[in-house]
Amino acid sequence: MLDVAVIEEPAAAEASLDPMRARLLAALAEPGSAAMLAARLGLPRQKVNYHLKELERHGLVELAEERRKGNMTERVYRATAASYVISPAALAALTSVSPDPSRSPDQLSARWLLALGARLVQEVGSLLTGAARARQRVASFGIDARVRFASAADRAAFAEELSRAVADLVGRYHDESAPQGREHRLVVGLHQIPTTPPGPPSPDVPDTPDADSPTPQEN
């Protein structure tokens, strides 16, 4: 079972968004048969069987084992991943809408940051799919850090310093003329961590062009 799988096919995305199939996917973090799932979720076995076949058809669940029970064979399924992420490419095919950061690039906009994140999921998901077919690994690198600012002024200073550092680093390593070079995308984002339950952002972090400082994004 993969830790996370990216759903790129529109039909698979549609299947995963069905409420009952979503419940089955969650339940199949532990292998189970149609009879076991029906008892666990309080659903008719025939209906569970139908949805399991659809999930298997789209590669969201797989056969874990077959057990003989008397003169019958019990099929035990498991989810193909612990969690799933739907690629914006799949949703675009369903809704004709795809996030595009180039439409209105604005470092101060949380919506632009969201579009960058959507593009990240789409591109990395495509890389993972291709790498899986070729039985290769994807060369990538990520940093996840938390920082607690004492004031908006500190946050502004941090954003300014980070922007300069990233621009300097990119300038030193970027080689436009490298014949065998491969282009990589670097995205840096800064956002508040949502509270629980979700609430509005604090007043000193507006999502408008007149924010106190730019938030570093892509360089």
Buried (B, 14 or more C-beta within 10 A) or exposed (E): EEEEBBBBBBBBBBBBEBEEBBBBBEBBEEBBBBBBBBEBBEBEBEEBBEBBEBBBEBBBBBEBEEEEEEEEEBBBBBBBBEEBBBBBBBBBBEEEEBBEBEEEEBBBBBEBBBBBBBBBBBBBBBBBBEEBEEEEEEEEEEEEEEEEBEEBEEBBEBBEEBBEEBEEEEEEEEEEEEEEEEEEEEBBBBEEEEEEEEEEEEEEBEBEEEBBBBBBBBB
